[in-house]
Amino acid sequence: MLAKRSLLSAGSRSSAVALPPRVPAGRGRLEVVCASNAKFFVGGNWKCNGSVASVRTLVDELNSGVLNSGVEAVCAPPFIYIDYVMQHLDSKKFALAAQNCWIGGNGAFTGEISAEQLIDFGVPWVLAGHSERRALNGESNEFVAKKAAHAVSSGMSVIACIGETLDQRNSGSVFKVLDAQMQALVDEITDWSKVVIAYEPVWAIGTGVVASPAQAQEVHAYLRKFCQAKLGLSVADTLRIIYGGSVNDANCKELAHMEDIDGFLVGGASLKGCSFVTICNAGGSKAK
Ligand SMILES: O=C(CO)COP(=O)(O)O
């Protein structure tokens, strides 16, 4: 586990952070704030990238990297490469995730893979609700929440992804959007010890436009307050809230310094072994 960070009052936390532009005021309606108390978590989402040859190279690069002992690192290859990665990636350093699973159990669902099958195959983690699936596959908040809850109840750990679009940010509805995404998860998931929340603003994904540390911290602190109000202090305190969107080896350290950023979900930079290892190690002193 990470060394426990001190609990701060809402005032002392927010005064340390310069508010970013275009974020609406008046969201601080949840009063009590707590800090995270969990191991730094970094996921690599390989998305629909790679070939037999490039996956082999990436696995070799990852295996030769040296990770901080305190980091929990997870790689999410495309389904078709999971078997190879499972056989060859150093499981003492990296766990495996699937990028998606079906909303329920086995059955007549052509093209789907169930959480039960992933567990059967030895894959402990799964992503749910990545913005690309929300946008391209029409996955609603409720669908994502039901899928995440089913995966958790099947024994999987879930990286549940949320985040606003640029239009939503510009129109001042960031927290309304996040409230709806989070509330759907709160309504369905009963065991939060198996959940990591990935805040991935859509405008930062694959654009090279990373959220500023202050922007990300503001949202993460808000999400933690939301969880405290809905799920209680102990869940909020231990829940990992990780940031995703144009994280790379140059910007990860500054982001990792922020109090409520408990790790990263990495796309493009996770395809380069040395960059991903650098990002995994960005938690530095956050790890025991
Ligand atoms: O979508 C992401 C991770 O799930 C982030 O992607 P990039 O790191 O390429 O912006």
The ligand as an ORCA input file, in Angstrom:
! r2SCAN-3c Opt
* xyz 0 1
  O      -7.534      6.435    -23.547
  C      -6.520      6.429    -22.879
  C      -6.225      5.328    -21.950
  O      -7.346      4.524    -21.765
  C      -5.530      7.505    -22.991
  O      -4.983      7.460    -24.244
  P      -3.693      8.367    -24.566
  O      -2.730      8.140    -23.435
  O      -3.202      7.876    -25.875
  O      -4.184      9.782    -24.599
*
